[in-house]
Amino acid sequence: MNPKTKSAARLRKELDETLRAAARGQAFLITQPGEEGLILVPRKEYERMAEECRVLREVSEGMADLAAGRVYSHEETLAYLEQRRLQWNSPGPRKRASDLRKSKPSLLKIHPPRRKRSLTG
């Protein structure tokens, strides 16, 4: 999406028209002398870009975890999930994950720390 360039003064004169065009999907680069400028984009485009940034940030974190060896094998992950499933399906009141870690020391041995990633098959 290539933004159309508009000065801040022109934007003030053509605000209604600019907002209608933005609502139809047009992006604008708003310039002001001596300033860096602003981008006006439709909300859906902004949300798409924000989601793309979030995904790229998570992929980058995962790659850093992989490079640092902060991963668990498929088998270790399955064993952890099986223990969680058994605990979840056991009779009695349900426990939160934090309570589960406190009350079941055996889970601590295979419970992956929060930032570790699992590589499946």
Secondary structure, DSSP 8 states (H G I E B T S, - for coil): ---EEEEHHHHHHTHHHHHHHHHTT--EEEE-TTS--EEE--HHHHHHHHHHHHHHHHHHHHHHHHHTT-EE-HHHHHHHHHHHHHHHHSSS----HHHHHHH-HHHHHH---TT-EE---
